[in-house]
């Protein structure tokens, strides 16, 4: 057995290595044949690799908090179409390179929904990157100083799903508007984006600071998109007593 474990370690079959003692004992106790035992061990290895892959992709995704769709209170936001959200949870929009835009006031659950969709995508073996718009643009701008711009840009282009949170909370610096367009235009019809924003589309030119560039960005985002407008009040006021 020690020799076998050494070979398993050599071939990096850690899933089988972890379970082989218990599996062999189980096979002996239940008169399980070699073929069935081999199938069980292969399943252990596959499950171990899938779990390790998820953990690595989750770490790279940089999701700020773990929130699921089961935690979302749809009763508090009755204007939100739960059926359409559940349709999005199938992940088909990623396969179709479709974007999702959540529009609503602060505290209405936009980031929660974006996070739930991102976690769901990770569970479906997709590569995900989660970032605020301001952080992404700051990273891209600073990368120009050490000539790592295209390497950093590629980090936002390669994931199957890019979540850009809090668009519109800060006006985009003039030197970063082109960087935003670069990300959106290169992902257009090649990868999905989820954008959360507190600004309606008509206000985007004020955020970008360039009407023509803003329209070019908007056109590429909404061409293939699912748009959710959340008109409810903030979850942060949910348990706050309302005085007359």
N, C-alpha and C positions, 0 to 999 in steps of 0.2 A: 504493500500500500504506500509506503514511503517513496518508493521508486516511481510509482504511478503519480503521486502528488507532485513530485519533482518535475515529471514530464508535463503535467497539466500546467504547472507554473511556468515552465519553459515556453509552452505554446500559448500562454496568456489566457487560459480558460478558467478565469477566476470564479465564474458562476458555478461551474462544476466542482472546482476545488473547495468552495465553501460548503457545498451540500453533499459531497460524495459519501462521507461517513454515515450521515443520517439516511441517505438514499439506499446505500448498500444494506444497512440494518433493516430498513423498511422492506426491501426486496426479499431478504432472507426470511423475515417474519411472516410475509404474505405470499411466499412462493411465487414471486414475480420473475418472469423469464428475462433473458438477456436483452431481447429486442425492446421489451417494454421498459426495462430499466434504462436502456440507452435513450429512448424517447423522453423519459422523465428528466434525465440529466441534460439533454439538449434543450429542453424547455427551460430548465434552470439557467443555463448559459444565456439563452435568448432573453429571458426576463431580466437577468443581471445586466446585460448590455443595454437593453432598452432603458432600464432605470438609470444607469450611469450616463447614458446619452442625454436623458431628460435633465439630470442634475447639471451637466455641463452647459446645455443650452439655456437652462434657467439662469445660471450664473452669468452667462454672457448677455442675456436679455436685459439685465439691470432693471428688473421690475421693482418699483419702490415698495410695494406691499402686496400681500397675497389676498386677493379678493375674487370671489367666484360669483357666478350668476345666481346661485342659490341664496346668496347673502343679500341680493338686491331686492328692495321693497318696491315692487311694481304698484302696489296699492297707493303708495305715497306720490307716485308720478303717473296718474291715470291717463295723461295724454300720450304716453309712450306705448307704442304697439308691441306688446309682448311677443306676439306671433312672429313679427319681423325680426326681433332680437333673437328669438330661438332659431329662426332660419339662418341668421348670421352665425350662430353657435355651431352649425354644421361644418363651418370652415370652407364652404364652397366658394365664398368670395375670394379667398386667397388663391385657389386654383384658377379662378377667372381673372386674377389681377384687378379685382374691384376694390375701390376705396370705401371707407366708412367715415362719415363726418358726424360728430355729436355737437350740436349747437344748443347752448343754454346758459343761464346765469350761473355764477359760482355756487357750488354746493348742491347742484341738482343731480349729481351722480354720473357725470360724463366720464371722469377718470375711472370710477368704479367699473363702468361698463367696458371701457377700453382695456382695463386691466384683466377683467374676466375673459374677454375675447383673446387677449394675448396669452393667458395661461392655457386656455382651451387650444390655441394654436400649437403651443409647446407640447401639449398632450397628444396632438396629432402629428408629432414629429417634424414640425415646422421650425425654422430658425426665426427668431424674433429679436428686435431691438426696441427698447422703450426709452424715450428721452423727452425732456421738455424742449420746446422749440428754442428757447433762449440758450439752454445749455448746448444743444447741437451746434447752433450758429457760433457760439463762443469758442467751442472746440475747433471748428473749421477755421475760424478767423485766426486763432492763435497758432494753428498748425502751419500757416503760411510763413511764419518766422523761422521755422526749422526745416522747411522743405518737406514736411510730412503730409501736406494737404491731400494729395491723391490717395495716400494710404488711409487717412482718416475718412475721407469722402467715401471710400470703398466700404468702410465699416457700416455706413448708412445705406449703401446700395445693395449689398449682398443678401441681407435677411429676406426671407419670404414675406415677412410683415414688419413694417416700421411704424411704431406708435409715436406720434408727435403730439405731446400734451401741452395744453395751455397756450395755444396760438391766440394772440391778441391781448394777453395780459400785459405785455410790454411792447412798445413800438419797436419794430425791427430797425437796427442801425443801418444807415445807408450803405455801409461797406459790407453788410451781410445779406442784403436783398438778393444779390446775384447767387450767393451760396444756397439760399433757400430754393431758388429757381433751378439750380444745378441738381439738387437732390430730387425735387419733384419731377423735373423733365426726364432725368435719367431713369427714374423708377416707373415712369408712365408706360403702362401696358407691359411692364416687366416684373412688377412687384406691387403688393398691396400696401396702402397706408391707412392708418386710423388717425384722425385728427380731432382733437377736442378744442372747442373754441367758445368764447363768450361773445363773439361778434358775428352778426349776420353777414352774409356775403357782400352786401352793399357797403360795408364798413371796412372790408379787407384792404382797400387801396389806402386808407388812412394808416393802417398798421404797416403795410409794406413801404409806403411812402412814394410809390411810383405806380400810377394808374395802369400804364401799359404792361409793366412787369406783373402787377397784381392780377390783371385779367388773364395773362398767359399762365400764371400759376393756377388760378381758379379754374380755367378751362380744362386743364389737365387733371385736376382733382375731381371735378364733378362729371367729367365725360363718362366714366364708368364708376358709379358710386351709389351708395345707400346713404341717405341723409336723414338723420333723426333730430328733430327739434323738440327739446324738452322745455315745456312752459311752466312746470311746477315750481314750488318754492324750495328753498334750501333745506337739505336734510339736517343741517346744523341747527335749524330752528324747530326741528320736529318735536322736541321735548321742552321747548320754551313756551311758557304760558303767555297767551296773547291778552293784553289788557284792553278794556273798552276805552 
